[in-house]
Amino acid sequence: MEILEIGMQAPEFNIIGSDDKTHKLSDYIGKKVILFFYPKDNTPG
């Protein structure tokens, strides 16, 4: 797996949202998207 650097284009991916719908990154072409990752809840990380 390639490590992403700041400013690099993110690879295509699908994710299930809090609305229980599947969202594809490509669905948001031309829009601003913020990806935020955090450690699993209630862990020391």
PDBQT receptor file of N, H, CA, C and O in Angstrom, charges set to zero:
ATOM      1  N   MET A   1       0.842  -1.180   0.000  1.00  0.00    +0.000 N 
ATOM      2  CA  MET A   1       0.000   0.000   0.000  1.00  0.00    +0.000 C 
ATOM      3  C   MET A   1       0.884   1.240   0.000  1.00  0.00    +0.000 C 
ATOM      4  O   MET A   1       1.852   1.329   0.756  1.00  0.00    +0.000 OA
ATOM      5  N   GLU A   2       0.539   2.189  -0.854  1.00  0.00    +0.000 N 
ATOM      6  H   GLU A   2      -0.247   2.117  -1.468  1.00  0.00    +0.000 HD
ATOM      7  CA  GLU A   2       1.296   3.424  -0.969  1.00  0.00    +0.000 C 
ATOM      8  C   GLU A   2       0.943   4.368   0.181  1.00  0.00    +0.000 C 
ATOM      9  O   GLU A   2      -0.225   4.500   0.547  1.00  0.00    +0.000 OA
ATOM     10  N   ILE A   3       1.945   5.011   0.737  1.00  0.00    +0.000 N 
ATOM     11  H   ILE A   3       2.894   4.903   0.439  1.00  0.00    +0.000 HD
ATOM     12  CA  ILE A   3       1.718   6.002   1.786  1.00  0.00    +0.000 C 
ATOM     13  C   ILE A   3       1.392   7.329   1.116  1.00  0.00    +0.000 C 
ATOM     14  O   ILE A   3       2.130   7.788   0.244  1.00  0.00    +0.000 OA
ATOM     15  N   LEU A   4       0.303   7.933   1.515  1.00  0.00    +0.000 N 
ATOM     16  H   LEU A   4      -0.297   7.561   2.223  1.00  0.00    +0.000 HD
ATOM     17  CA  LEU A   4      -0.106   9.209   0.938  1.00  0.00    +0.000 C 
ATOM     18  C   LEU A   4       0.639  10.355   1.605  1.00  0.00    +0.000 C 
ATOM     19  O   LEU A   4       0.851  10.350   2.818  1.00  0.00    +0.000 OA
ATOM     20  N   GLU A   5       1.026  11.315   0.819  1.00  0.00    +0.000 N 
ATOM     21  H   GLU A   5       0.853  11.319  -0.167  1.00  0.00    +0.000 HD
ATOM     22  CA  GLU A   5       1.662  12.529   1.313  1.00  0.00    +0.000 C 
ATOM     23  C   GLU A   5       0.669  13.674   1.160  1.00  0.00    +0.000 C 
ATOM     24  O   GLU A   5      -0.281  13.576   0.382  1.00  0.00    +0.000 OA
ATOM     25  N   ILE A   6       0.884  14.745   1.890  1.00  0.00    +0.000 N 
ATOM     26  H   ILE A   6       1.655  14.825   2.521  1.00  0.00    +0.000 HD
ATOM     27  CA  ILE A   6       0.023  15.918   1.790  1.00  0.00    +0.000 C 
ATOM     28  C   ILE A   6      -0.005  16.392   0.342  1.00  0.00    +0.000 C 
ATOM     29  O   ILE A   6       1.037  16.523  -0.300  1.00  0.00    +0.000 OA
ATOM     30  N   GLY A   7      -1.193  16.644  -0.158  1.00  0.00    +0.000 N 
ATOM     31  H   GLY A   7      -2.040  16.538   0.364  1.00  0.00    +0.000 HD
ATOM     32  CA  GLY A   7      -1.362  17.149  -1.511  1.00  0.00    +0.000 C 
ATOM     33  C   GLY A   7      -1.538  16.080  -2.573  1.00  0.00    +0.000 C 
ATOM     34  O   GLY A   7      -1.880  16.383  -3.716  1.00  0.00    +0.000 OA
ATOM     35  N   MET A   8      -1.301  14.809  -2.194  1.00  0.00    +0.000 N 
ATOM     36  H   MET A   8      -1.023  14.562  -1.265  1.00  0.00    +0.000 HD
ATOM     37  CA  MET A   8      -1.474  13.727  -3.166  1.00  0.00    +0.000 C 
ATOM     38  C   MET A   8      -2.956  13.447  -3.373  1.00  0.00    +0.000 C 
ATOM     39  O   MET A   8      -3.780  13.685  -2.490  1.00  0.00    +0.000 OA
ATOM     40  N   GLN A   9      -3.278  12.936  -4.559  1.00  0.00    +0.000 N 
ATOM     41  H   GLN A   9      -2.609  12.743  -5.277  1.00  0.00    +0.000 HD
ATOM     42  CA  GLN A   9      -4.653  12.540  -4.852  1.00  0.00    +0.000 C 
ATOM     43  C   GLN A   9      -4.955  11.219  -4.141  1.00  0.00    +0.000 C 
ATOM     44  O   GLN A   9      -4.167  10.275  -4.202  1.00  0.00    +0.000 OA
ATOM     45  N   ALA A  10      -6.093  11.169  -3.475  1.00  0.00    +0.000 N 
ATOM     46  H   ALA A  10      -6.733  11.936  -3.425  1.00  0.00    +0.000 HD
ATOM     47  CA  ALA A  10      -6.478   9.953  -2.759  1.00  0.00    +0.000 C 
ATOM     48  C   ALA A  10      -6.950   8.893  -3.757  1.00  0.00    +0.000 C 
ATOM     49  O   ALA A  10      -7.555   9.227  -4.775  1.00  0.00    +0.000 OA
ATOM     50  N   PRO A  11      -6.678   7.630  -3.471  1.00  0.00    +0.000 N 
ATOM     51  CA  PRO A  11      -7.170   6.561  -4.346  1.00  0.00    +0.000 C 
ATOM     52  C   PRO A  11      -8.683   6.406  -4.201  1.00  0.00    +0.000 C 
ATOM     53  O   PRO A  11      -9.262   6.805  -3.191  1.00  0.00    +0.000 OA
ATOM     54  N   GLU A  12      -9.309   5.830  -5.209  1.00  0.00    +0.000 N 
ATOM     55  H   GLU A  12      -8.838   5.506  -6.030  1.00  0.00    +0.000 HD
ATOM     56  CA  GLU A  12     -10.754   5.578  -5.161  1.00  0.00    +0.000 C 
ATOM     57  C   GLU A  12     -11.058   4.621  -4.000  1.00  0.00    +0.000 C 
ATOM     58  O   GLU A  12     -10.320   3.663  -3.768  1.00  0.00    +0.000 OA
ATOM     59  N   PHE A  13     -12.138   4.888  -3.284  1.00  0.00    +0.000 N 
ATOM     60  H   PHE A  13     -12.737   5.666  -3.472  1.00  0.00    +0.000 HD
ATOM     61  CA  PHE A  13     -12.576   3.978  -2.229  1.00  0.00    +0.000 C 
ATOM     62  C   PHE A  13     -14.074   4.155  -2.012  1.00  0.00    +0.000 C 
ATOM     63  O   PHE A  13     -14.663   5.164  -2.403  1.00  0.00    +0.000 OA
ATOM     64  N   ASN A  14     -14.666   3.165  -1.390  1.00  0.00    +0.000 N 
ATOM     65  H   ASN A  14     -14.188   2.345  -1.074  1.00  0.00    +0.000 HD
ATOM     66  CA  ASN A  14     -16.074   3.189  -1.002  1.00  0.00    +0.000 C 
ATOM     67  C   ASN A  14     -16.145   3.130   0.512  1.00  0.00    +0.000 C 
ATOM     68  O   ASN A  14     -15.301   2.506   1.155  1.00  0.00    +0.000 OA
ATOM     69  N   ILE A  15     -17.147   3.778   1.078  1.00  0.00    +0.000 N 
ATOM     70  H   ILE A  15     -17.833   4.284   0.555  1.00  0.00    +0.000 HD
ATOM     71  CA  ILE A  15     -17.332   3.754   2.525  1.00  0.00    +0.000 C 
ATOM     72  C   ILE A  15     -18.825   3.843   2.822  1.00  0.00    +0.000 C 
ATOM     73  O   ILE A  15     -19.573   4.492   2.091  1.00  0.00    +0.000 OA
ATOM     74  N   ILE A  16     -19.247   3.196   3.888  1.00  0.00    +0.000 N 
ATOM     75  H   ILE A  16     -18.639   2.669   4.482  1.00  0.00    +0.000 HD
ATOM     76  CA  ILE A  16     -20.643   3.279   4.312  1.00  0.00    +0.000 C 
ATOM     77  C   ILE A  16     -20.758   4.442   5.286  1.00  0.00    +0.000 C 
ATOM     78  O   ILE A  16     -20.057   4.489   6.296  1.00  0.00    +0.000 OA
ATOM     79  N   GLY A  17     -21.641   5.372   4.977  1.00  0.00    +0.000 N 
ATOM     80  H   GLY A  17     -22.211   5.334   4.156  1.00  0.00    +0.000 HD
ATOM     81  CA  GLY A  17     -21.819   6.556   5.801  1.00  0.00    +0.000 C 
ATOM     82  C   GLY A  17     -22.766   6.333   6.952  1.00  0.00    +0.000 C 
ATOM     83  O   GLY A  17     -23.374   5.271   7.083  1.00  0.00    +0.000 OA
ATOM     84  N   SER A  18     -22.884   7.353   7.789  1.00  0.00    +0.000 N 
ATOM     85  H   SER A  18     -22.390   8.216   7.683  1.00  0.00    +0.000 HD
ATOM     86  CA  SER A  18     -23.798   7.269   8.932  1.00  0.00    +0.000 C 
ATOM     87  C   SER A  18     -25.251   7.194   8.467  1.00  0.00    +0.000 C 
ATOM     88  O   SER A  18     -26.147   6.899   9.258  1.00  0.00    +0.000 OA
ATOM     89  N   ASP A  19     -25.480   7.463   7.172  1.00  0.00    +0.000 N 
ATOM     90  H   ASP A  19     -24.753   7.703   6.529  1.00  0.00    +0.000 HD
ATOM     91  CA  ASP A  19     -26.814   7.336   6.601  1.00  0.00    +0.000 C 
ATOM     92  C   ASP A  19     -27.074   5.934   6.046  1.00  0.00    +0.000 C 
ATOM     93  O   ASP A  19     -28.099   5.691   5.409  1.00  0.00    +0.000 OA
ATOM     94  N   ASP A  20     -26.128   5.008   6.298  1.00  0.00    +0.000 N 
ATOM     95  H   ASP A  20     -25.296   5.206   6.816  1.00  0.00    +0.000 HD
ATOM     96  CA  ASP A  20     -26.184   3.616   5.845  1.00  0.00    +0.000 C 
ATOM     97  C   ASP A  20     -26.134   3.465   4.325  1.00  0.00    +0.000 C 
ATOM     98  O   ASP A  20     -26.460   2.399   3.804  1.00  0.00    +0.000 OA
ATOM     99  N   LYS A  21     -25.732   4.512   3.609  1.00  0.00    +0.000 N 
ATOM    100  H   LYS A  21     -25.468   5.378   4.032  1.00  0.00    +0.000 HD
ATOM    101  CA  LYS A  21     -25.560   4.448   2.162  1.00  0.00    +0.000 C 
ATOM    102  C   LYS A  21     -24.078   4.313   1.842  1.00  0.00    +0.000 C 
ATOM    103  O   LYS A  21     -23.227   4.798   2.587  1.00  0.00    +0.000 OA
ATOM    104  N   THR A  22     -23.775   3.647   0.720  1.00  0.00    +0.000 N 
ATOM    105  H   THR A  22     -24.467   3.253   0.115  1.00  0.00    +0.000 HD
ATOM    106  CA  THR A  22     -22.394   3.530   0.278  1.00  0.00    +0.000 C 
ATOM    107  C   THR A  22     -22.033   4.778  -0.515  1.00  0.00    +0.000 C 
ATOM    108  O   THR A  22     -22.747   5.170  -1.438  1.00  0.00    +0.000 OA
ATOM    109  N   HIS A  23     -20.919   5.395  -0.143  1.00  0.00    +0.000 N 
ATOM    110  H   HIS A  23     -20.340   5.077   0.607  1.00  0.00    +0.000 HD
ATOM    111  CA  HIS A  23     -20.428   6.595  -0.802  1.00  0.00    +0.000 C 
ATOM    112  C   HIS A  23     -19.097   6.259  -1.473  1.00  0.00    +0.000 C 
ATOM    113  O   HIS A  23     -18.240   5.613  -0.872  1.00  0.00    +0.000 OA
ATOM    114  N   LYS A  24     -18.928   6.704  -2.728  1.00  0.00    +0.000 N 
ATOM    115  H   LYS A  24     -19.625   7.229  -3.216  1.00  0.00    +0.000 HD
ATOM    116  CA  LYS A  24     -17.672   6.522  -3.448  1.00  0.00    +0.000 C 
ATOM    117  C   LYS A  24     -16.990   7.877  -3.534  1.00  0.00    +0.000 C 
ATOM    118  O   LYS A  24     -17.651   8.899  -3.720  1.00  0.00    +0.000 OA
ATOM    119  N   LEU A  25     -15.681   7.888  -3.400  1.00  0.00    +0.000 N 
ATOM    120  H   LEU A  25     -15.145   7.057  -3.249  1.00  0.00    +0.000 HD
ATOM    121  CA  LEU A  25     -14.953   9.146  -3.510  1.00  0.00    +0.000 C 
ATOM    122  C   LEU A  25     -15.240   9.814  -4.849  1.00  0.00    +0.000 C 
ATOM    123  O   LEU A  25     -15.351  11.037  -4.922  1.00  0.00    +0.000 OA
ATOM    124  N   SER A  26     -15.360   9.018  -5.907  1.00  0.00    +0.000 N 
ATOM    125  H   SER A  26     -15.269   8.024  -5.848  1.00  0.00    +0.000 HD
ATOM    126  CA  SER A  26     -15.601   9.579  -7.234  1.00  0.00    +0.000 C 
ATOM    127  C   SER A  26     -16.970  10.268  -7.339  1.00  0.00    +0.000 C 
ATOM    128  O   SER A  26     -17.186  11.043  -8.271  1.00  0.00    +0.000 OA
ATOM    129  N   ASP A  27     -17.891  10.007  -6.413  1.00  0.00    +0.000 N 
ATOM    130  H   ASP A  27     -17.715   9.378  -5.656  1.00  0.00    +0.000 HD
ATOM    131  CA  ASP A  27     -19.186  10.697  -6.407  1.00  0.00    +0.000 C 
ATOM    132  C   ASP A  27     -19.021  12.180  -6.082  1.00  0.00    +0.000 C 
ATOM    133  O   ASP A  27     -19.934  12.975  -6.305  1.00  0.00    +0.000 OA
ATOM    134  N   TYR A  28     -17.870  12.544  -5.563  1.00  0.00    +0.000 N 
ATOM    135  H   TYR A  28     -17.127  11.899  -5.382  1.00  0.00    +0.000 HD
ATOM    136  CA  TYR A  28     -17.645  13.909  -5.095  1.00  0.00    +0.000 C 
ATOM    137  C   TYR A  28     -16.637  14.673  -5.943  1.00  0.00    +0.000 C 
ATOM    138  O   TYR A  28     -16.063  15.662  -5.487  1.00  0.00    +0.000 OA
ATOM    139  N   ILE A  29     -16.420  14.220  -7.174  1.00  0.00    +0.000 N 
ATOM    140  H   ILE A  29     -16.886  13.417  -7.544  1.00  0.00    +0.000 HD
ATOM    141  CA  ILE A  29     -15.505  14.923  -8.074  1.00  0.00    +0.000 C 
ATOM    142  C   ILE A  29     -16.006  16.354  -8.264  1.00  0.00    +0.000 C 
ATOM    143  O   ILE A  29     -17.191  16.579  -8.512  1.00  0.00    +0.000 OA
ATOM    144  N   GLY A  30     -15.091  17.317  -8.144  1.00  0.00    +0.000 N 
ATOM    145  H   GLY A  30     -14.129  17.134  -7.943  1.00  0.00    +0.000 HD
ATOM    146  CA  GLY A  30     -15.434  18.724  -8.287  1.00  0.00    +0.000 C 
ATOM    147  C   GLY A  30     -15.903  19.373  -7.000  1.00  0.00    +0.000 C 
ATOM    148  O   GLY A  30     -16.189  20.570  -6.976  1.00  0.00    +0.000 OA
ATOM    149  N   LYS A  31     -15.986  18.592  -5.923  1.00  0.00    +0.000 N 
ATOM    150  H   LYS A  31     -15.755  17.619  -5.942  1.00  0.00    +0.000 HD
ATOM    151  CA  LYS A  31     -16.398  19.116  -4.625  1.00  0.00    +0.000 C 
ATOM    152  C   LYS A  31     -15.240  18.966  -3.654  1.00  0.00    +0.000 C 
ATOM    153  O   LYS A  31     -14.360  18.129  -3.853  1.00  0.00    +0.000 OA
ATOM    154  N   LYS A  32     -15.240  19.764  -2.619  1.00  0.00    +0.000 N 
ATOM    155  H   LYS A  32     -15.955  20.444  -2.457  1.00  0.00    +0.000 HD
ATOM    156  CA  LYS A  32     -14.204  19.641  -1.590  1.00  0.00    +0.000 C 
ATOM    157  C   LYS A  32     -14.598  18.526  -0.630  1.00  0.00    +0.000 C 
ATOM    158  O   LYS A  32     -15.746  18.440  -0.194  1.00  0.00    +0.000 OA
ATOM    159  N   VAL A  33     -13.632  17.680  -0.310  1.00  0.00    +0.000 N 
ATOM    160  H   VAL A  33     -12.699  17.750  -0.664  1.00  0.00    +0.000 HD
ATOM    161  CA  VAL A  33     -13.859  16.550   0.591  1.00  0.00    +0.000 C 
ATOM    162  C   VAL A  33     -12.770  16.566   1.650  1.00  0.00    +0.000 C 
ATOM    163  O   VAL A  33     -11.592  16.736   1.337  1.00  0.00    +0.000 OA
ATOM    164  N   ILE A  34     -13.161  16.390   2.885  1.00  0.00    +0.000 N 
ATOM    165  H   ILE A  34     -14.118  16.252   3.140  1.00  0.00    +0.000 HD
ATOM    166  CA  ILE A  34     -12.201  16.286   3.986  1.00  0.00    +0.000 C 
ATOM    167  C   ILE A  34     -12.260  14.861   4.522  1.00  0.00    +0.000 C 
ATOM    168  O   ILE A  34     -13.321  14.381   4.918  1.00  0.00    +0.000 OA
ATOM    169  N   LEU A  35     -11.115  14.192   4.531  1.00  0.00    +0.000 N 
ATOM    170  H   LEU A  35     -10.252  14.583   4.210  1.00  0.00    +0.000 HD
ATOM    171  CA  LEU A  35     -11.020  12.853   5.111  1.00  0.00    +0.000 C 
ATOM    172  C   LEU A  35     -10.380  12.995   6.484  1.00  0.00    +0.000 C 
ATOM    173  O   LEU A  35      -9.300  13.571   6.617  1.00  0.00    +0.000 OA
ATOM    174  N   PHE A  36     -11.040  12.477   7.486  1.00  0.00    +0.000 N 
ATOM    175  H   PHE A  36     -11.917  12.010   7.378  1.00  0.00    +0.000 HD
ATOM    176  CA  PHE A  36     -10.549  12.591   8.855  1.00  0.00    +0.000 C 
ATOM    177  C   PHE A  36     -10.479  11.192   9.449  1.00  0.00    +0.000 C 
ATOM    178  O   PHE A  36     -11.474  10.467   9.461  1.00  0.00    +0.000 OA
ATOM    179  N   PHE A  37      -9.314  10.816   9.938  1.00  0.00    +0.000 N 
ATOM    180  H   PHE A  37      -8.506  11.405   9.928  1.00  0.00    +0.000 HD
ATOM    181  CA  PHE A  37      -9.107   9.502  10.535  1.00  0.00    +0.000 C 
ATOM    182  C   PHE A  37      -8.718   9.692  11.989  1.00  0.00    +0.000 C 
ATOM    183  O   PHE A  37      -7.958  10.599  12.329  1.00  0.00    +0.000 OA
ATOM    184  N   TYR A  38      -9.244   8.832  12.838  1.00  0.00    +0.000 N 
ATOM    185  H   TYR A  38      -9.861   8.095  12.562  1.00  0.00    +0.000 HD
ATOM    186  CA  TYR A  38      -8.891   8.900  14.247  1.00  0.00    +0.000 C 
ATOM    187  C   TYR A  38      -8.774   7.478  14.801  1.00  0.00    +0.000 C 
ATOM    188  O   TYR A  38      -9.337   6.537  14.241  1.00  0.00    +0.000 OA
ATOM    189  N   PRO A  39      -8.035   7.333  15.908  1.00  0.00    +0.000 N 
ATOM    190  CA  PRO A  39      -7.905   6.000  16.509  1.00  0.00    +0.000 C 
ATOM    191  C   PRO A  39      -9.267   5.475  16.978  1.00  0.00    +0.000 C 
ATOM    192  O   PRO A  39     -10.187   6.248  17.247  1.00  0.00    +0.000 OA
ATOM    193  N   LYS A  40      -9.372   4.186  17.068  1.00  0.00    +0.000 N 
ATOM    194  H   LYS A  40      -8.626   3.558  16.850  1.00  0.00    +0.000 HD
ATOM    195  CA  LYS A  40     -10.601   3.560  17.549  1.00  0.00    +0.000 C 
ATOM    196  C   LYS A  40     -11.005   4.166  18.895  1.00  0.00    +0.000 C 
ATOM    197  O   LYS A  40     -10.159   4.417  19.754  1.00  0.00    +0.000 OA
ATOM    198  N   ASP A  41     -12.304   4.396  19.063  1.00  0.00    +0.000 N 
ATOM    199  H   ASP A  41     -12.991   4.193  18.366  1.00  0.00    +0.000 HD
ATOM    200  CA  ASP A  41     -12.808   4.984  20.308  1.00  0.00    +0.000 C 
ATOM    201  C   ASP A  41     -12.351   4.179  21.525  1.00  0.00    +0.000 C 
ATOM    202  O   ASP A  41     -12.235   2.954  21.482  1.00  0.00    +0.000 OA
ATOM    203  N   ASN A  42     -12.101   4.895  22.586  1.00  0.00    +0.000 N 
ATOM    204  H   ASN A  42     -12.195   5.890  22.622  1.00  0.00    +0.000 HD
ATOM    205  CA  ASN A  42     -11.753   4.321  23.883  1.00  0.00    +0.000 C 
ATOM    206  C   ASN A  42     -10.475   3.480  23.855  1.00  0.00    +0.000 C 
ATOM    207  O   ASN A  42     -10.376   2.480  24.565  1.00  0.00    +0.000 OA
ATOM    208  N   THR A  43      -9.512   3.876  23.049  1.00  0.00    +0.000 N 
ATOM    209  H   THR A  43      -9.593   4.689  22.472  1.00  0.00    +0.000 HD
ATOM    210  CA  THR A  43      -8.210   3.220  23.058  1.00  0.00    +0.000 C 
ATOM    211  C   THR A  43      -7.154   4.245  23.456  1.00  0.00    +0.000 C 
ATOM    212  O   THR A  43      -7.369   5.446  23.298  1.00  0.00    +0.000 OA
ATOM    213  N   PRO A  44      -6.020   3.787  23.969  1.00  0.00    +0.000 N 
ATOM    214  CA  PRO A  44      -4.988   4.751  24.395  1.00  0.00    +0.000 C 
ATOM    215  C   PRO A  44      -4.315   5.469  23.222  1.00  0.00    +0.000 C 
ATOM    216  O   PRO A  44      -3.585   6.434  23.448  1.00  0.00    +0.000 OA
ATOM    217  N   GLY A  45      -4.537   5.030  21.974  1.00  0.00    +0.000 N 
ATOM    218  H   GLY A  45      -5.130   4.246  21.790  1.00  0.00    +0.000 HD
ATOM    219  CA  GLY A  45      -3.889   5.652  20.818  1.00  0.00    +0.000 C 
ATOM    220  C   GLY A  45      -4.492   6.943  20.481  1.00  0.00    +0.000 C 
ATOM    221  O   GLY A  45      -4.061   7.597  19.531  1.00  0.00    +0.000 OA
TER     222      GLY A  45
